[in-house]
Amino acid sequence: MTHAIVPDSEHRGLVARLPDRLRHFALLARLDRPIGWWLLFWPCVWGVWLAGGADRWGLVLWLLVGSITMRGAGCVYNDILDRDLDRQVARTAARPLASGVVSLKAAWGWLLLLCLIGLAVLLQLRWQAQVVALASLLPVACYPLMKRITWWPQAWLGMVFSWGALVGWVEVGRPDWAVLAALYAGAICWVIGYDTIYALQDREDDALVGVRSSALALGGHVKAGVATFYGLAITGWAVAFWLLRGDWVALLALIPAAGHLAWQVATLVPNDGDNALARFRANRTTGLLVALACFVVGNAGS
């Protein structure tokens, strides 16, 4: 059986060239959709660069490898737990586990291999950052369960997907913890905003199968809700910059990111799945813009 490329795959050509067996595992780890690891990676970079690690390019590369592998591991784990639910949702019914082209045993083996690669990345960090990274395992393991018990699983995802900011900051070793707290809080709000947009694609199916999401909780106020969380994200990052530099000029570095988030909200069409997917993917650019702002502010005068 040849597994179809999923509708929101970004690298149809690359994935399509793989042998069937390898393609199934690539799809299981979402290697066809790099947006996920970009969104996991950028907060790592924020933590490194805002902490003053402008010259830590080796660290940034290791964090990129870790983001790709651990995002893949998270997707495999999520699909293992959600395989029965995925069969009931149109967008996810073709996933390798839900469709049966990958066995449960093989999925566990693939998950173990990805975790071993993640372990290799972990060993590149100093012990304090290793402890912080390992502390993320419990929240990550609990995330797939959140959609069953809360209308705001996006808030839990925000905590998980922003964790890299903590790892990057601790690895560089800067002691300004209030700055890190504001950066992390802003990142969580950003994730809630963009994942609410992503959840718009599944609102009807989620309601039918009993899965909860912020997109359903917000109802007809999705645009206002996303705008609120994006505004809180900019506020958190602005507080972090202010605490670090105490200069309003530093806040100007956030203007491009703020403008990009405003564009997302202004052009979002909640009932158009293609539009929602495009706005969600646009956050790859937002992450880069915030990273550049962190680079400028975190390393000014150094």
C-alpha beads as a LAMMPS data file, in Angstrom:
LAMMPS data file: protein, C-alpha beads

302 atoms
301 bonds

1 atom types
1 bond types

-500.0 500.0 xlo xhi
-500.0 500.0 ylo yhi
-500.0 500.0 zlo zhi

Masses

1 110.0

Atoms # bond

1 1 1 0.000 0.000 0.000
2 1 1 1.396 3.408 -1.001
3 1 1 0.766 6.002 1.663
4 1 1 -0.662 9.285 0.415
5 1 1 1.138 12.515 1.130
6 1 1 -0.966 14.341 3.694
7 1 1 -2.789 17.533 2.553
8 1 1 -0.603 19.991 4.498
9 1 1 2.736 18.412 3.591
10 1 1 5.262 21.055 2.541
11 1 1 7.818 18.794 0.840
12 1 1 5.721 16.542 -1.347
13 1 1 8.540 15.974 -3.824
14 1 1 11.181 15.076 -1.219
15 1 1 8.926 12.761 0.747
16 1 1 7.475 11.213 -2.403
17 1 1 10.959 10.125 -3.538
18 1 1 11.505 8.004 -0.437
19 1 1 10.804 4.269 -0.551
20 1 1 7.352 3.499 0.833
21 1 1 8.604 2.083 4.128
22 1 1 10.858 5.059 4.863
23 1 1 8.181 7.500 3.751
24 1 1 5.749 6.095 6.304
25 1 1 8.203 6.782 9.129
26 1 1 9.053 10.235 7.759
27 1 1 5.352 11.099 7.784
28 1 1 4.934 9.680 11.273
29 1 1 7.626 12.084 12.540
30 1 1 6.166 14.932 10.418
31 1 1 9.450 15.349 8.560
32 1 1 7.357 16.467 5.611
33 1 1 6.169 19.466 7.643
34 1 1 9.172 21.433 8.916
35 1 1 7.010 24.201 10.359
36 1 1 6.718 22.212 13.591
37 1 1 10.424 22.044 14.297
38 1 1 10.903 25.675 13.253
39 1 1 8.357 26.685 15.887
40 1 1 10.151 24.546 18.474
41 1 1 13.565 25.822 17.423
42 1 1 13.029 29.584 17.462
43 1 1 12.424 29.910 21.239
44 1 1 15.718 28.037 21.759
45 1 1 17.463 30.696 19.693
46 1 1 15.687 33.479 21.572
47 1 1 17.038 32.179 24.851
48 1 1 20.596 31.896 23.519
49 1 1 20.730 35.252 21.771
50 1 1 18.892 37.320 24.383
51 1 1 21.253 35.889 26.998
52 1 1 24.180 37.274 24.993
53 1 1 25.252 34.129 23.162
54 1 1 25.763 35.766 19.779
55 1 1 28.860 33.679 19.129
56 1 1 27.349 30.314 20.151
57 1 1 26.677 29.059 16.632
58 1 1 27.644 25.510 17.512
59 1 1 25.051 25.528 20.278
60 1 1 22.416 26.901 17.896
61 1 1 23.112 24.080 15.438
62 1 1 22.852 21.434 18.152
63 1 1 19.553 22.961 19.272
64 1 1 18.330 22.788 15.674
65 1 1 19.138 19.072 15.527
66 1 1 17.434 18.594 18.882
67 1 1 14.352 20.493 17.722
68 1 1 13.976 18.359 14.605
69 1 1 14.416 15.040 16.385
70 1 1 12.427 15.799 19.518
71 1 1 9.583 17.373 17.584
72 1 1 9.536 14.177 15.543
73 1 1 9.567 12.078 18.706
74 1 1 6.717 14.138 20.136
75 1 1 4.646 13.597 16.995
76 1 1 5.228 9.844 17.082
77 1 1 4.262 9.696 20.759
78 1 1 1.193 11.850 20.105
79 1 1 0.075 9.563 17.279
80 1 1 0.590 6.471 19.416
81 1 1 -1.801 7.861 22.026
82 1 1 -4.237 9.417 19.536
83 1 1 -4.371 6.685 16.895
84 1 1 -8.025 5.862 17.634
85 1 1 -9.090 9.522 17.644
86 1 1 -7.111 10.214 14.468
87 1 1 -9.128 7.609 12.595
88 1 1 -12.262 9.692 13.256
89 1 1 -10.884 13.028 11.987
90 1 1 -10.702 13.622 8.246
91 1 1 -7.371 15.512 8.320
92 1 1 -5.616 12.872 10.447
93 1 1 -7.215 9.612 9.268
94 1 1 -4.396 9.041 6.741
95 1 1 -1.616 9.249 9.334
96 1 1 0.589 6.131 9.315
97 1 1 -0.588 4.703 12.635
98 1 1 -4.240 5.622 12.187
99 1 1 -4.306 4.105 8.694
100 1 1 -2.396 0.998 9.754
101 1 1 0.610 1.285 7.421
102 1 1 2.934 1.455 10.449
103 1 1 2.476 -1.000 13.316
104 1 1 2.362 0.085 16.932
105 1 1 5.536 -1.884 17.669
106 1 1 7.407 -0.203 14.803
107 1 1 6.218 3.206 15.987
108 1 1 7.651 2.576 19.464
109 1 1 10.950 1.547 17.901
110 1 1 11.067 4.721 15.782
111 1 1 10.290 6.774 18.879
112 1 1 13.200 5.165 20.733
113 1 1 15.613 5.905 17.884
114 1 1 14.589 9.571 17.778
115 1 1 15.007 9.820 21.556
116 1 1 18.519 8.398 21.291
117 1 1 19.426 11.143 18.832
118 1 1 17.922 13.646 21.267
119 1 1 20.099 12.162 24.000
120 1 1 23.189 12.827 21.886
121 1 1 22.148 16.473 21.674
122 1 1 21.468 16.604 25.412
123 1 1 25.008 15.453 26.159
124 1 1 26.379 18.532 24.388
125 1 1 24.895 20.808 27.072
126 1 1 26.255 21.674 30.488
127 1 1 24.585 19.839 33.336
128 1 1 22.343 22.741 34.403
129 1 1 20.820 22.959 30.927
130 1 1 20.515 19.166 30.824
131 1 1 18.408 19.256 33.981
132 1 1 16.159 21.935 32.487
133 1 1 15.770 19.964 29.247
134 1 1 14.946 16.725 31.086
135 1 1 12.348 18.550 33.174
136 1 1 10.329 19.040 29.982
137 1 1 9.683 15.310 29.554
138 1 1 6.702 15.124 31.913
139 1 1 4.854 18.122 30.381
140 1 1 5.572 16.718 26.907
141 1 1 4.231 13.290 27.892
142 1 1 1.064 14.842 29.323
143 1 1 0.277 17.102 26.358
144 1 1 -1.661 14.577 24.221
145 1 1 -4.035 14.071 27.142
146 1 1 -4.848 17.769 27.534
147 1 1 -7.308 17.903 24.622
148 1 1 -9.422 15.392 26.535
149 1 1 -9.581 17.298 29.815
150 1 1 -9.381 21.034 29.035
151 1 1 -10.673 23.476 26.445
152 1 1 -7.237 25.070 26.412
153 1 1 -4.711 22.372 25.440
154 1 1 -2.971 25.162 23.494
155 1 1 -1.867 26.669 26.816
156 1 1 -0.131 23.414 27.737
157 1 1 1.437 23.265 24.276
158 1 1 2.656 26.812 24.833
159 1 1 4.493 25.727 27.958
160 1 1 6.048 22.772 26.108
161 1 1 6.942 24.438 22.808
162 1 1 8.506 27.429 24.594
163 1 1 10.717 25.275 26.807
164 1 1 13.698 25.728 24.490
165 1 1 13.970 29.350 25.623
166 1 1 14.712 28.080 29.136
167 1 1 17.294 25.592 27.860
168 1 1 19.091 28.125 25.677
169 1 1 19.181 30.753 28.403
170 1 1 20.490 28.389 31.078
171 1 1 23.105 26.976 28.714
172 1 1 24.527 30.477 28.131
173 1 1 24.400 31.074 31.878
174 1 1 22.919 34.536 32.268
175 1 1 21.440 35.119 35.761
176 1 1 18.651 37.621 34.931
177 1 1 15.754 35.294 35.693
178 1 1 13.055 37.983 35.503
179 1 1 14.067 38.593 31.887
180 1 1 13.770 34.886 31.140
181 1 1 10.365 34.684 32.833
182 1 1 9.003 37.518 30.670
183 1 1 10.492 35.989 27.510
184 1 1 8.972 32.604 28.357
185 1 1 5.553 34.075 29.187
186 1 1 5.511 35.928 25.870
187 1 1 6.449 32.732 24.037
188 1 1 3.604 30.808 25.681
189 1 1 1.069 33.426 24.569
190 1 1 2.492 33.329 21.039
191 1 1 2.049 29.559 20.893
192 1 1 -1.534 29.779 22.165
193 1 1 -2.264 32.289 19.419
194 1 1 -0.786 30.381 16.503
195 1 1 -2.046 26.967 17.641
196 1 1 -5.548 28.369 17.973
197 1 1 -5.242 29.319 14.301
198 1 1 -4.043 25.795 13.506
199 1 1 -6.962 24.260 15.415
200 1 1 -9.421 26.113 13.178
201 1 1 -8.879 23.388 10.561
202 1 1 -10.393 20.730 12.835
203 1 1 -13.217 22.539 14.598
204 1 1 -16.057 20.506 13.084
205 1 1 -14.345 17.136 13.475
206 1 1 -13.137 17.965 16.986
207 1 1 -16.671 18.849 18.056
208 1 1 -17.987 15.569 16.659
209 1 1 -15.439 13.318 18.383
210 1 1 -15.348 15.277 21.650
211 1 1 -11.858 16.771 21.353
212 1 1 -11.434 20.196 22.970
213 1 1 -9.475 23.193 21.717
214 1 1 -9.156 26.935 22.176
215 1 1 -10.615 27.390 18.673
216 1 1 -13.834 25.766 19.883
217 1 1 -13.750 27.574 23.226
218 1 1 -13.481 30.975 21.537
219 1 1 -16.347 30.262 19.147
220 1 1 -17.100 33.324 17.052
221 1 1 -14.447 35.377 18.815
222 1 1 -11.410 33.585 17.423
223 1 1 -9.858 36.636 15.760
224 1 1 -10.234 38.698 18.911
225 1 1 -8.812 35.855 20.984
226 1 1 -5.802 35.386 18.726
227 1 1 -5.221 39.148 18.690
228 1 1 -5.298 39.178 22.504
229 1 1 -2.742 36.394 22.847
230 1 1 -0.485 37.918 20.212
231 1 1 -0.724 41.246 22.044
232 1 1 0.235 39.538 25.304
233 1 1 3.166 37.883 23.519
234 1 1 4.527 41.225 22.321
235 1 1 3.989 42.639 25.817
236 1 1 5.955 39.792 27.418
237 1 1 8.852 40.187 25.007
238 1 1 8.820 43.964 25.473
239 1 1 9.027 43.512 29.250
240 1 1 11.967 41.149 28.797
241 1 1 13.783 43.665 26.603
242 1 1 13.067 46.493 29.012
243 1 1 14.281 44.541 32.043
244 1 1 17.459 43.677 30.161
245 1 1 18.269 47.097 28.722
246 1 1 16.037 49.657 30.443
247 1 1 15.913 51.631 27.190
248 1 1 12.779 52.248 25.138
249 1 1 14.870 52.150 21.962
250 1 1 15.321 48.415 22.553
251 1 1 11.576 47.986 22.153
252 1 1 11.800 49.188 18.559
253 1 1 13.392 45.865 17.690
254 1 1 9.980 44.226 18.178
255 1 1 8.168 46.374 15.613
256 1 1 8.686 43.950 12.672
257 1 1 7.394 40.984 14.708
258 1 1 4.438 42.989 16.013
259 1 1 3.557 44.069 12.477
260 1 1 3.737 40.514 11.223
261 1 1 1.438 39.243 13.979
262 1 1 -1.000 42.080 13.277
263 1 1 -1.033 41.081 9.595
264 1 1 -1.885 37.497 10.569
265 1 1 -4.889 38.607 12.598
266 1 1 -6.086 41.125 10.005
267 1 1 -6.025 38.584 7.169
268 1 1 -7.219 35.529 9.098
269 1 1 -10.400 33.920 7.757
270 1 1 -11.574 31.560 10.538
271 1 1 -13.791 29.424 8.300
272 1 1 -11.164 28.912 5.588
273 1 1 -8.863 25.978 6.405
274 1 1 -6.296 26.896 3.753
275 1 1 -6.133 30.459 5.036
276 1 1 -5.726 29.256 8.630
277 1 1 -2.929 26.863 7.642
278 1 1 -1.092 29.624 5.763
279 1 1 -1.342 32.039 8.707
280 1 1 -0.165 29.318 11.073
281 1 1 2.852 28.582 8.883
282 1 1 3.650 32.296 8.709
283 1 1 4.811 32.070 12.325
284 1 1 8.079 30.630 11.049
285 1 1 8.791 34.203 9.940
286 1 1 7.562 35.616 13.253
287 1 1 10.013 33.388 15.093
288 1 1 12.863 34.650 12.936
289 1 1 11.885 38.287 13.483
290 1 1 11.814 37.806 17.262
291 1 1 15.163 35.980 17.074
292 1 1 16.731 38.919 15.258
293 1 1 15.302 41.281 17.869
294 1 1 16.787 39.111 20.655
295 1 1 20.142 39.084 18.861
296 1 1 20.232 42.888 18.664
297 1 1 19.001 43.560 22.197
298 1 1 20.847 40.735 23.913
299 1 1 24.209 41.556 22.363
300 1 1 24.079 45.348 22.147
301 1 1 27.318 46.793 23.434
302 1 1 28.948 43.389 23.932

Bonds

1 1 1 2
2 1 2 3
3 1 3 4
4 1 4 5
5 1 5 6
6 1 6 7
7 1 7 8
8 1 8 9
9 1 9 10
10 1 10 11
11 1 11 12
12 1 12 13
13 1 13 14
14 1 14 15
15 1 15 16
16 1 16 17
17 1 17 18
18 1 18 19
19 1 19 20
20 1 20 21
21 1 21 22
22 1 22 23
23 1 23 24
24 1 24 25
25 1 25 26
26 1 26 27
27 1 27 28
28 1 28 29
29 1 29 30
30 1 30 31
31 1 31 32
32 1 32 33
33 1 33 34
34 1 34 35
35 1 35 36
36 1 36 37
37 1 37 38
38 1 38 39
39 1 39 40
40 1 40 41
41 1 41 42
42 1 42 43
43 1 43 44
44 1 44 45
45 1 45 46
46 1 46 47
47 1 47 48
48 1 48 49
49 1 49 50
50 1 50 51
51 1 51 52
52 1 52 53
53 1 53 54
54 1 54 55
55 1 55 56
56 1 56 57
57 1 57 58
58 1 58 59
59 1 59 60
60 1 60 61
61 1 61 62
62 1 62 63
63 1 63 64
64 1 64 65
65 1 65 66
66 1 66 67
67 1 67 68
68 1 68 69
69 1 69 70
70 1 70 71
71 1 71 72
72 1 72 73
73 1 73 74
74 1 74 75
75 1 75 76
76 1 76 77
77 1 77 78
78 1 78 79
79 1 79 80
80 1 80 81
81 1 81 82
82 1 82 83
83 1 83 84
84 1 84 85
85 1 85 86
86 1 86 87
87 1 87 88
88 1 88 89
89 1 89 90
90 1 90 91
91 1 91 92
92 1 92 93
93 1 93 94
94 1 94 95
95 1 95 96
96 1 96 97
97 1 97 98
98 1 98 99
99 1 99 100
100 1 100 101
101 1 101 102
102 1 102 103
103 1 103 104
104 1 104 105
105 1 105 106
106 1 106 107
107 1 107 108
108 1 108 109
109 1 109 110
110 1 110 111
111 1 111 112
112 1 112 113
113 1 113 114
114 1 114 115
115 1 115 116
116 1 116 117
117 1 117 118
118 1 118 119
119 1 119 120
120 1 120 121
121 1 121 122
122 1 122 123
123 1 123 124
124 1 124 125
125 1 125 126
126 1 126 127
127 1 127 128
128 1 128 129
129 1 129 130
130 1 130 131
131 1 131 132
132 1 132 133
133 1 133 134
134 1 134 135
135 1 135 136
136 1 136 137
137 1 137 138
138 1 138 139
139 1 139 140
140 1 140 141
141 1 141 142
142 1 142 143
143 1 143 144
144 1 144 145
145 1 145 146
146 1 146 147
147 1 147 148
148 1 148 149
149 1 149 150
150 1 150 151
151 1 151 152
152 1 152 153
153 1 153 154
154 1 154 155
155 1 155 156
156 1 156 157
157 1 157 158
158 1 158 159
159 1 159 160
160 1 160 161
161 1 161 162
162 1 162 163
163 1 163 164
164 1 164 165
165 1 165 166
166 1 166 167
167 1 167 168
168 1 168 169
169 1 169 170
170 1 170 171
171 1 171 172
172 1 172 173
173 1 173 174
174 1 174 175
175 1 175 176
176 1 176 177
177 1 177 178
178 1 178 179
179 1 179 180
180 1 180 181
181 1 181 182
182 1 182 183
183 1 183 184
184 1 184 185
185 1 185 186
186 1 186 187
187 1 187 188
188 1 188 189
189 1 189 190
190 1 190 191
191 1 191 192
192 1 192 193
193 1 193 194
194 1 194 195
195 1 195 196
196 1 196 197
197 1 197 198
198 1 198 199
199 1 199 200
200 1 200 201
201 1 201 202
202 1 202 203
203 1 203 204
204 1 204 205
205 1 205 206
206 1 206 207
207 1 207 208
208 1 208 209
209 1 209 210
210 1 210 211
211 1 211 212
212 1 212 213
213 1 213 214
214 1 214 215
215 1 215 216
216 1 216 217
217 1 217 218
218 1 218 219
219 1 219 220
220 1 220 221
221 1 221 222
222 1 222 223
223 1 223 224
224 1 224 225
225 1 225 226
226 1 226 227
227 1 227 228
228 1 228 229
229 1 229 230
230 1 230 231
231 1 231 232
232 1 232 233
233 1 233 234
234 1 234 235
235 1 235 236
236 1 236 237
237 1 237 238
238 1 238 239
239 1 239 240
240 1 240 241
241 1 241 242
242 1 242 243
243 1 243 244
244 1 244 245
245 1 245 246
246 1 246 247
247 1 247 248
248 1 248 249
249 1 249 250
250 1 250 251
251 1 251 252
252 1 252 253
253 1 253 254
254 1 254 255
255 1 255 256
256 1 256 257
257 1 257 258
258 1 258 259
259 1 259 260
260 1 260 261
261 1 261 262
262 1 262 263
263 1 263 264
264 1 264 265
265 1 265 266
266 1 266 267
267 1 267 268
268 1 268 269
269 1 269 270
270 1 270 271
271 1 271 272
272 1 272 273
273 1 273 274
274 1 274 275
275 1 275 276
276 1 276 277
277 1 277 278
278 1 278 279
279 1 279 280
280 1 280 281
281 1 281 282
282 1 282 283
283 1 283 284
284 1 284 285
285 1 285 286
286 1 286 287
287 1 287 288
288 1 288 289
289 1 289 290
290 1 290 291
291 1 291 292
292 1 292 293
293 1 293 294
294 1 294 295
295 1 295 296
296 1 296 297
297 1 297 298
298 1 298 299
299 1 299 300
300 1 300 301
301 1 301 302
